[in-house]
Amino acid sequence: MIYFFLSVAILLALVCLVLRYSILIPPAKGLPILMYHGISTDTSTDLLVRWDVLERHLAYIRRQGYTPILFRELINLPEQPLPYKPIIITFDDGYQSNADLLFPLLEKYDLKVSIALPLKYLGRSSEWDGDRSMPIMSAEVAKSAPAERVEYTLHSYAHIGYRHCEPEAVGNDVRQALSAADAAGIAYTPVLAYPYGGFPREREAYNNFCRMLEDYGIALGVRIGNRINRLPLKDKFQVCRIDIKGTDSFWEFKTKLRKGRVKRL
């Protein structure tokens, strides 16, 4: 009887693994774009990945034969074909911890990253997070990064969610972000990472939103989505990223890297 219950328990555990981590489903083909936020030396939360865990992620990416690229290389298609197993590694919000803890790892593992800046808050803190706010790198720190390894994109001006904003407010925010980047002398790739992943969903509002971005010279718009992007891109203003949380297990990270998401049970 004990062996029966043990066998049932093992079978249920295997079923859970198959369902949650899609073990029997082959990896998705295309371009994975990973989304991180802050880095910590001792803490793991949804938005903070511990430094040693991040290093393990980056080392694994290298061992698996991925080739890190930047958004500017994606924009240049088809003139510049992508390398074998391309991947884009992104960090939102431009935390000072990126400069302190991430930049040294880029040299160690020969990597490239794209950092999305909320331009209003350069040299300040993530005030939108209330009592969880953290320091944001200054324009001077941002410009000190090696240009061949770090590119900057836009993460709005005031870190507002676009999904329920009036079109005029969105347009003003994008315009302010572009002006602030130029005034600070920060070279940027014309890619907009939507704060909170939000953008207008109703068809007419979305079409107007896309036309506005094109008018401002934005080449790509980046949401969350938790999917591997098929190439060529179907919609340049709905490029998907994979949300990597500091609380993810290493197995969850590997599953997200290969398949885009971990299923909820």
N, C-alpha and C positions, 0 to 999 in steps of 0.2 A: 504493500500500500504506500509506503514511504517513497519507493521508487516511482510509483505512478504519479504522485503529486509532484515529485521532483522533475519528472519528465514534462509534466504539464507546465510547470513554472518555467522551465528552460524554453519550451516551445513558445509560450507567451512572450518571454523576453526577446526571442528571435523575431517574432512577429512585430513587436514594438520597434525593434531596431530597423527592420525592413520598411515599416511605414514611416517612421520619423526621419530616418536618414536616407531613404530611397536607395538602399544598398543594391537592389537589382536593376535600378534604372541607370543607363550609361550616362556619363558626364555630358552636359549640354555643350554644344559647339558654339563658338562665337567669342565675344569680347567681354570678360568679366571686369567690372569696375567696382573696386572695393571702397567703402566709405567708413573712415574713422573720424574721431574728433580729438579729444585731448589725450595726453599721456601722463602717467603718474609713476613715481618710483615705488609706491607701496599700496596703491588702492585700485580696485577694479569696480567700475559701475557700468551702466549702459553706455555712458558717454566717455568714460575714462578707461583706457587699456593700460595695464601695468607694463612698464618698460621691458621687463624680461619676457613677458608674453608676446609683445609686439616683435621683439627680436626673433623669437621662435617662429612667428608667422612669416617674417621676411626671409628667414633662412629656409623655411619650407618652400616658399614661392620660388626661391632660387633653385633648390634641389629638384623641384618638379619641372624645371626647364622653361618657366614662363619668362617672357621678355617684357620688362616694364617699358611703357611708352608714355608720352604726354598727350594731352588733348590736341595740342597743335599739330601733332603727327596725324591724328585721326581726321582733323579738319582738312589736311592736305591730300586726302584720298581723292581720286585714284592716282594722282601724280606721284605719290610716295607710298608704295605698297607696304602693308604692315608686316612685321616679322612673324616668325613662327611663334605660336602660343602667346599672343600679346595680352597684356594686362595693364590697367590703369589703377594706380593706388592714390586715393584722394583723402584729404583731411579737411574737414569743415571748421570754420571759425577762426583759424589763424592763431591758436593759442600759443603763448610764449613757450609752453612745454614742447611744442613742435620744434622750435629752434634749439632748445636746450637738449632734448633727448632724441629727436628724430634725425636731425641733420647729420650727426656723427655716424648713424647707422647707414645712411645713404652711401657714404664713402666705403664703409666696411663691406657692404653687400653689393656695391655697384648698382644702385637703384635710382629711380626717378619718381618724384611724387608731384601731385597737383594739389595746391592749397587754396581753398576758397575763402576770400577775405570779406568780412562785413566792414566796409570802408569807414563808416562812422566811428567805429570803436577802436581803430588802430591806436596803440599806446594806452588804451584804457582797460576795460574788463568786459566780460560777457554779462552786461547788466540785465539782459533779458532773462537770465537765469536766476535772478533774485539773490537769495543767500547762498546759492551754489556757484556764483560767478567766479570766473578765473581770469588771470591776466591775459590780455591779447597782445601779440607782438606789435612793436612800433613800426612805422614805415622804414626807419633806419635799419632795424633788425631784419625786416623782410627783404630789403635791398641787399643785405650782406650775404644772402644765401647764394650758393653756386648756381648760376643760371642754367648750366647744362644738366642739373639734377632737380631743380625746383622751378615749377611754373606757378603763376598765380592766376586764379580765375575770380569771378565776382560772386559774392554771396549776399547780394543786395547791398544797399547802403545802410539801412537802419535795422536789418534783421527782422523784417516784417513778413508775415505769412501772406502769400499772394492769392491764396485760394478764394477768400471772401472779400478781398479788397476791391474798391472801386477802380476802374481802369485808369482814371487820372492819378490816383495815389500810386499805383504800380508804375506808371510811366515816370512820375516824378522821382520815385525811389531809384529806378534804373538810371535815369539821367544823372542824379546826384552821385550814384556809385561810379559812373564813368568819369564824371568831373573830378571826384575826389581821388581816384586812382591817378589821373593825369596830373593833378596838382601835387600829389605826393611823389611823383616821378617813379611810380611803380609800373614796370612793364607787365602787361597781363595778356592772357589769351582770351579772346572774346567768347567766353563760355560763362553761362549763368547757372549756378547751383541754387535751386529754389530753397529758401529757408523752410524748414519743417517738411520739405518735399512737396509743398503745396503749389497748385496752379489752378486756374479756372477749369471746371469740368464740363459746364454746359457748352454745347457745340459752338454757338455763335460767339460767346464770350471767349472761348479758347482760340477760335480763329482770329479774333481781333487781337488777343494777347500775342499770338505768334507773329502777326503782321507788325505789331508794335516792336517786338524784339528784333525783327529783321530791319526795321527802320533805324534802330539804334546800333545796327551792325553786329548783333549777337549771332554767333554762328551755331551754337548748340545750347540747348536748355537741358538741365540735368535734374531728374527727380530721384525717388528711391526705387520702388518697384520690386527689388529683390529678384532680379532675373539676369541671365546672361544675355547680352545684346547680340542679336543676329546681325550679320553684315551682308550687304550694306544696310545702314540704319533705315528703318521704316519711317520714323518720325524724328527729325533732328531736334525737336523741342520736347521729346519725351525719352531721352536717353536714360537708361536705368542703372542704378547703382545697388550694391549689395551692402546692407547695413551690418557692419561688424561691431559687435558689442564687447565691452570689456568683460562681461559676465559669460560670454560664450565659452564652452569647453573647447578643447583643441579639436575634438571630433566634429563639433558643430562648425568650427571655422573651416575645416577641410571639406565638409559637406557643402557649405555655402560657396566656397571657392570653386568647386566642381559643378554644382548644380543650381546655385543661386539662392537657395533657401533651405531651411530646416522646417519640416512640417510640424504643426502643432497637433498633439494628441488629446 
